[in-house]
Amino acid sequence: MPKKENSEKTAKPKEEEEVVEKINPRWELINELYDAVDTSIVEMGNKNEMNFVEISMALHMINKKVEYEQFRAMWDFNMEGHEQTEKRPADNMYR
């Protein structure tokens, strides 16, 4: 059976294209941050004679902080709109 092509399925709606543009990372800012972190690591490593284990531990701590902030943002997003009231069982629920 030959396949039928549907032009509606292959064409992206304008709204979807706008969403995709918002998701793309801003590489110029990412590279700028990377360069700043790299420069700081090299300066601190040379100044304080840090070894790779100490540098790795510091980077691990930063990574954990980022993970926590991601978790916190998702928690806040998911809890948005939920009332912070105390849940009580209904009266006479099993009568």
Secondary structure, 3 states (H helix, E strand, C coil): CCCCCCHHHHCCCHHHHHHHHHHCCCHHHHHHHHHHHHHHHHHHHHHHCCCHHHHHHHHHHHHHHHHHHHHHHHHHHHHCCCCCCCCCCCCCCCC
